[in-house]
Amino acid sequence: MACVGLYFFQSSFGSTAIYMIGFILQLSATLFLVVASLTYKGKKYTRWSFTLYNTTFRYDIIVISAIVNALIAFLYGLNVFGINNVIFPH
C-alpha cells in the first residue's frame, strides 16, 4: 500500500530527484519481499489441490507481491535511466 501512495506522490510532484528516491524505495521494498518470500517460515504448501501448485494463500500473497513489485521496480529503472517513460511520462 505504501508503494501505491509513493507512486501517486511521484506522479503529482515528479522530478528527477523524486523519481530516484522512489526508485530506491521501490528497490528496497522489492528486496524485502524477495527475502521474505525466500525465508518464509510459515506453512507454504497445503493438501488441497485446486491448481498446479499447492501453496497456501498467505505464501501466494507474499510471492505475488514480490513479483509485482519487481516488475514495477524494473519500470521505475527504465524511467529513471531515460530508456523508456512508461511509468511516468515527462
N, C-alpha and C positions, 0 to 999 in steps of 0.2 A: 504494500500500500504506500509505503514511503517513496518507492521508486516512481509510482504514478504521480504523486504530488510533486516530486522533483521534476518530472517531465513537464507538467503544466506550468511550473515556475519558469523553467527554461524557455518554453515556447512563448511565454508572455514577456519576459525580460531578458531575452537572449543576447549574449555577446560571446566573443571568443573565450574570454576568461571563465564565464559561467558555464559554457559548454565543456571546457576542460575539467572544471570541478565536477560537473555532472558525470563526465566520463570516468573520472577516478572513483567517484562514489558508486557508480554502476558496476565498475570492475570489482570493487571491494564487496558489494552485495553478491555478485556472481561467485566470487571466490568463496565467500562464506557459505553460500548454498551448495556449491560443489563439495566443499569439505564436509558440510553437514550431511549430504546425501551419501558420501563415502564412509563416514564414521557413524552412521545412524545405528543406535543400539537397540531400538525397539523391534517389534515384530515386523519383518519385511515380507513374509510370504503367508498366504492363507490357504486353507484346504479347499476353498471354493474355486471352481474353475470356470469362470464366465468367459475369460479371454485367453489369449495365448500365454500371457504372463499372469501368474497368480500372486501378485503383490498386493499388500494392504493399501487402503485408501490413504492413510497418513503418509506412507512412504511415497506413494504416487504423487501426492501434492508437493512434497519436497523436490522430487526429481523433475516434475513438470515445471515447477517454478525455477529451478536451476537452468533448465533448457531454455525457457522463455527469456530469462534474464541474460543468459549468454548470447542469445540472438540479438537482444536489444543492445547489449554492450558492443557487439560487432557493428551494428548500425550506428551507434554513437561514435565508434572509431572511424568509420567511413566519413562521418560528418566532420569530426574534429580534424582529421588529416586532409580534408578537402578532396577526397576521392569521389564522394557522391553525397548529395544533400537530401537523402531520402527522408530522414527522420526530422530534420529541422531545415526547411527551405529558407535560404537567406534572401 
